[in-house]
């Protein structure tokens, strides 16, 4: 789960960790500790996870500032508490049930939709994006003088979860109140409202992802992660000019997948 790893080891005489302590600081050991805590709800700090979810909307910089504190106190950037993941899973379930209700799906269709959203939209796409960002950041963004450090894959996936949460709330919760009465209608206002929500949601994803990688002091030129904004705005304007309704296409796709 560590986003940084020293490649050049030091001798114990120069202040290196003992073999026993070093084993406790490996990515595998931290990953095991993280997964083990999934079965101990009393050890999770849900209040702090809720705080993070709130500030991912209002001030995401404060969330990543806390990642700096974790690095200083626990020698790791990524979360060591699975409470955020648990709450995100609950959000996925609740919002997907609401989506199924709005689209007038049956019980089994809603279950299929839930499985699709969890394992494809969140986990599957997240694995692909995290792997891609892990490769790009290590290949092109690590400062030359800091080649002893690298971005761990676990941190890249953590950044994806941070960015995915606002997108989920906007598209799978806020949007629900407008789908049947505004967005799915064949009017200009319908695809304007729907596509604008998509613009805000994906824009949030790009921005929170940028903050996640710019928080790592050994990376350079992280501003290039904001370049997709140009493509996003261009696609948004083209969609309005052509009358594309992204939400309507998404609803049709979901209904097709659960048949």
N, C-alpha and C positions, 0 to 999 in steps of 0.2 A: 504493500500500500504506500511505500515511500516514493515521492516523486523525484527525490534526488538520491544518488548512490555514489559514494566515493569509489573510484576504480582503483586508485593506487592505495594499497593498504600500508599502514605504518606499523612499526614494531612496537611492542608493548612498552619498551623503554622510552619511546617518544610520546607516550600518552594514548596509545591505542587501547581499545576495549579488550578485556580478557576474552578468550574463546567462548566462555559461557555467556557473557554479556553481549558479545557480538552476535551470537545465535539468536538472542532475544530481539535483536534489532534488524534482522533480515526481513525482506519483504514477505517471504513465506510465513515466518512466525507471526508477523503482524496481521497477515491475511487470515491465518488460522484463528487468532484471537478475536478478530472482527466477526468472522462467521460464527464462532462459538457463542458470542454475545447475542446473536439473533434469538437464542433459546432462553435468554435470561432477561425478561422484560423489566424486572426491577432494577437492573443495572443500567438501563438506558435513560438518557436525559431527554425526555420528550418535550419538556418545557423549552430547552435550548434549541431543539430541532424546530419547534414552532416559531421561535424567534428568528431562526435562519430563513424559514419559509416566508415570514412577513417581510424581512429586509431584502430578500431576493427581488421583491417588487419595489420597495420604497428606496432602498439604498444598498444595492448589491456589493458596493465597495466595502461596506462594513463587514459583510460575510467573509470576504477574502482577507480582510485585515485580521479576522480571527484565525484564519489559516496560518498567518504569520506567527501569531501567539502560540499556536499548537506546535509549529516547527521549533520555536525557541524552548518550549517547556517539555515536549514529548519527542522531539527529534523526528517529526514526521509532518508532512503537509496534509495528507488526506485524512478523512475522518477515521477515528478509531471507535466511533459509536454508531451502530446501525439504526439508531432511532429515526434519522432522516429517511432512510430507505423504507422503514416500516410505515411511516406516515405517508410517504409517497405512494406506496402500494395501496394504502387505504383510500387515498385520493383517486387513484386509478379505478378502483372497484366502484366507488360511489359515483364518480363522474360517468363511468361507462354504463352503469345501470340507468342513470338519468338520460344518457344518450339513447339507450335502447327504448326507454319509455317514450321519449319525444318522437322517435322514429316508428313507434307502434310495433315494436318487436315482441315476439313471444319469449317465454322463459328460456328455452333452449337456444334460441337465436341470440338472446342477450348474453348467455354464457359463452357462446362461440365468439361473440364480439369482444367480450372481456378477455378471453384467451388471446385473441388476435392483438388487441391493444397492448396487453402486458408483454407477450413474448415476441411480437413483431415490431410494433410501433415504438415501444420503450426499450426493451432489452436487445432485440435483434438489431434495430437501427442504431441503438446506442453502442453496441459492440463494434459495428462498422465505423461509426464516426470516431469513437475513442481510439480505435486502432489507427485510423487515418491521421488523426491529430497527433497521436503519439509518434508516428513515423515522421510526419512533417516537422514537428517541433524538435525532435532529436537530430534530424538530418539537416535542417536549414536554419533553425532559430537559436541553437545553443551558441553562446559567445565563444570565440576561439580560445580565450584565456581560461575558460571554464570547461574545457573538454573532459575534466574529471567528473563532471556532473551530467546526469541525464534525467529526462522526464520519465517517470515510471508509468506503466500502462494504467495502474490502479488510480492514479491521480487524474489521468485523462478521462476515465470513466466517471470519476467523481464530479468533474467539471460538467460532463454531459448531464448528469442527474440534476445539478444545480440549474442548468440552462433549460432543461426539459420541464421543470416544475411550473414556471410562469407560462410556458407555451401550453401545458396541459390545462391549467386553470382558465386561460383565455378561450381556447378552442373547445374544451370539453365541459366547461361550466358556464362561463359568462355567455358564450355563444348560444347555449341551449335556450335562453329566454327570448331569442330573436329568430330561431330557425323557422318554426312553423308559420309565424305571423308576418315575418319581414323577409328573411334571407332567401328562403326557397321560392318565394314569389318571382314571377317573371318580369319584375319591374326593375328600373334602373337603381332605385334605392335599395333593392334586395341584394344585388351583387356588389353594390358600393359598400354597404354595411358589412357583408360577409367578407369581402376581400380586404377591407380595411382592418378587420380583426385578425385576418391572416398576416397582414403586413406588420401589425403590432406584435403578434405572437412570435413570428420568425425573427423580427428585429430584436426582440428581447433575447431570443436564443443566441443570436450572433453576438450581442453586446455582453451578455453574461459569460459566454465562452471566451471572448476577448479578455475580460477582466480576470478570468481564471488563469490564463497563461501569462498575462502581463504581471501578475502577482509574483511570478517566479523570477528572482533577481538575476538568474544566470541565463535568461533568454533575451534575445535582441529582436528588434524589428517586429514586435508583436502587433503593431498597428496594421499590418497586412491582413490580419484576421478580421478587420472591419471592411475590407474591400468588397465582400459579398453584399454589403448594403447597396452598392450601386446596381448590381444585378437584380436585387430584390425590388428596388424602387422601379427599375425599368420594366420588370415583369408585372408589377402592380399596375403601372400606367397602361401597358399593353392590354392587360386583362379588362380594365375599365373601357378601353376603346373598342375591344372586341366583344364585350358582353359576357366574358367567361365568369362563371360562378363557382369558385373553388369549393365552397361549402356544399353546394348542390352536387358537385362531382364526388365529394367525399362521402356524402350520404348514400349516393347511388352505389359507390364502391363497397361501402360497408354492408348494404343490403344484399349485394351480389355475393360477398364473401360468406355470409352466414346462411345462405340457402342450402 
